[in-house]
Amino acid sequence: MDASPRLAADWFDGRSARARPIEVWMDGATLHFGEQSAPLSGLTWPERQRHGQRQILLPGGGLLSFADATAFDAWASASGRSDSAIVQWQQSWLLALLALVLLAAGLAAGWRWGLPWAVDTAVDALPQSAERTLGEHLLNGLDGDWLKPSALSAAQQQVWQDRWTKAIARAHADGGPAVPERFEIHFRNGGKALGPNAFALPGGDIVITDELLELLADEPDAVMTVLAHELGHVRHRHGLRLMLRAGAVGVVASVIVGDFSTLLAAAPALLASNAYSRDNEREADLYGRTLARAGGVDTSRMAVFFERLAKKHATVDNNPLAIAISSHPADEERIAFFSQR
């Protein structure tokens, strides 16, 4: 390559802050600046910006600064120096807009397909013991803040436990769906915040409130169906999947170091949002209906539950955790589902 035209520049030698005006030109594979020279292969050419001065970083810490950006671009181009594809992309507003669209599409695809896949992978990798530990911490955190001790006597609680145990035993004997290895019913007072409610925590802990049992005191089959539905969430590990998706950023650290504080801190708000997807709810409904019917339960009595709950809580704001509202499928759809033969 012939020697290039000469271009004015300021030379900073890397030892002094004083700039020295010099001329710069290229000759073959060598860059000359004043009485100095350096191989082109040892230079660093920062990405060209639309505005501002141009620079060349020299070996050893020196710097060449070119105030006339237009003249530098023409000089570099005439010397065989061209922008990389990335720089050309950055200089085009059309290509930059395309990059933004592709980024948004990538993020959307990651949220729609990538995150669920990552969560399912993490759930499969997380041992049951860790899930149980998480559930125990959640229950301890909810007790006192959201839940109070049950006002039911030990005898009353035992009656409900016996009904549940009998239904599970009959379902097992009649070839009903497999049940989780570990699950436990906890009776709590939901107060005004939760009211009639039942929900499942990761690890197999299922909470049912006094208010729900009072609402359905004469409808034990509806109570058993509700519990079977919640056991469906346990069976499919929906609670864990929900929490891992909500805490995707902190889940890696949680799994590695065993510190679930990030997830625990957000758990009450997460539960209050009743954020199971409709697909998860339908999956739990299908499991619950199958299990309850195998256990000799009349699942059509859920219609009474939905009717009474609707009368008690006319709006979602009155009870953010009510089983029949928020993200759950519409009451009419679920009544037809549980009554279907």
DAKAQUI-V435529 format. One record per residue. N is the residue number from 1. OMEGA is omega in whole degrees, -180 to 180 (999 if undefined). BURIAL is b if it has 24 or more other ideal C-beta (glycine too) atoms within 12 Angstrom, else e. Layout:
n=[N/N]
omega=[OMEGA/OMEGA]
burial=[BURIAL/BURIAL]
//
This chain:
n=[1/2/3/4/5/6/7/8/9/10/11/12/13/14/15/16/17/18/19/20/21/22/23/24/25/26/27/28/29/30/31/32/33/34/35/36/37/38/39/40/41/42/43/44/45/46/47/48/49/50/51/52/53/54/55/56/57/58/59/60/61/62/63/64/65/66/67/68/69/70/71/72/73/74/75/76/77/78/79/80/81/82/83/84/85/86/87/88/89/90/91/92/93/94/95/96/97/98/99/100/101/102/103/104/105/106/107/108/109/110/111/112/113/114/115/116/117/118/119/120/121/122/123/124/125/126/127/128/129/130/131/132/133/134/135/136/137/138/139/140/141/142/143/144/145/146/147/148/149/150/151/152/153/154/155/156/157/158/159/160/161/162/163/164/165/166/167/168/169/170/171/172/173/174/175/176/177/178/179/180/181/182/183/184/185/186/187/188/189/190/191/192/193/194/195/196/197/198/199/200/201/202/203/204/205/206/207/208/209/210/211/212/213/214/215/216/217/218/219/220/221/222/223/224/225/226/227/228/229/230/231/232/233/234/235/236/237/238/239/240/241/242/243/244/245/246/247/248/249/250/251/252/253/254/255/256/257/258/259/260/261/262/263/264/265/266/267/268/269/270/271/272/273/274/275/276/277/278/279/280/281/282/283/284/285/286/287/288/289/290/291/292/293/294/295/296/297/298/299/300/301/302/303/304/305/306/307/308/309/310/311/312/313/314/315/316/317/318/319/320/321/322/323/324/325/326/327/328/329/330/331/332/333/334/335/336/337/338/339/340/341]
omega=[178/179/-179/173/-179/-176/180/-180/172/-178/172/-173/179/178/-178/178/-178/178/178/178/-180/172/-177/174/179/178/-177/-179/-175/173/178/175/-175/178/-178/176/179/178/-180/-179/-179/-177/173/-180/178/-179/-180/175/-178/-179/176/-177/177/-178/170/179/-176/175/179/175/179/-175/171/-178/-178/-176/-178/-176/-179/179/180/-179/179/179/-180/-180/179/-179/178/179/-179/179/174/179/-179/179/177/178/-178/-177/-179/-180/-180/179/177/177/177/178/179/179/179/178/179/179/178/179/179/179/177/179/-175/-175/-176/-178/176/179/-180/179/179/178/180/179/180/-177/-176/-179/180/-179/178/178/178/178/178/180/178/178/179/-178/178/179/179/178/179/180/-178/-175/176/178/-179/176/178/177/178/180/179/178/-179/178/179/178/-179/177/-179/180/179/-180/180/-180/-180/179/178/-179/-178/177/178/-178/179/179/179/-179/-178/172/-177/178/177/178/-179/173/-177/-179/-179/-176/-175/179/179/-172/170/178/-177/177/176/177/174/177/179/-179/174/-173/176/-176/178/179/176/-180/-176/-177/-179/-179/-178/180/177/178/180/179/176/180/178/176/180/176/174/176/178/-177/-177/176/-179/-179/179/180/180/-178/180/177/180/-179/-174/-178/-176/-174/-179/179/-180/-178/-175/-174/179/180/-177/-174/180/180/-178/-178/-178/-172/-179/179/180/178/-179/179/180/-163/174/177/178/178/178/-179/179/178/178/177/-179/179/-178/180/-180/-179/-177/180/176/179/177/-177/176/-175/179/179/175/178/178/179/-179/180/-178/180/179/179/-176/-177/-176/-178/178/-176/-179/-178/-173/-178/-177/-172/-172/-175/-179/-174/-179/175/-177/-178/-177/180/-176/177/179/-178/-178/179/-176/179/999]
burial=[e/e/e/b/e/e/b/b/b/b/b/b/e/e/e/e/e/e/e/e/e/b/b/b/b/b/e/e/e/e/b/b/b/e/e/e/e/b/e/b/e/e/b/e/b/e/e/b/e/e/e/e/e/b/b/b/e/b/e/e/e/b/b/b/b/b/e/e/e/e/e/b/b/e/b/b/e/e/b/e/b/e/e/e/e/e/e/e/e/e/e/e/e/e/e/e/e/e/e/e/e/e/e/e/e/e/e/e/e/e/e/e/e/e/e/e/e/e/b/e/e/b/b/e/e/b/e/e/e/b/b/b/b/b/b/b/b/b/b/e/b/b/e/e/e/b/b/e/e/b/e/b/e/e/e/e/e/e/e/b/b/e/b/b/e/e/b/b/e/e/b/e/e/e/e/b/b/e/b/b/e/e/b/b/b/b/b/b/b/b/e/e/b/b/b/b/b/b/b/b/b/b/b/b/b/b/b/b/b/b/b/b/b/b/b/b/e/e/b/b/b/b/b/b/b/b/b/b/b/b/b/b/b/b/b/b/b/b/b/b/b/b/b/b/b/b/b/b/e/e/b/e/e/b/b/e/e/e/e/b/e/b/b/b/e/b/b/b/e/b/b/b/e/b/b/b/e/e/e/b/b/b/b/b/b/b/b/b/b/b/b/b/b/b/b/b/b/e/b/b/b/b/b/b/b/b/e/b/b/b/e/b/b/e/e/e/e/e/b/b/b/b/b/b/b/b/b/b/b/e/b/e/e/b/b/e/b/b/e/e/e]
//
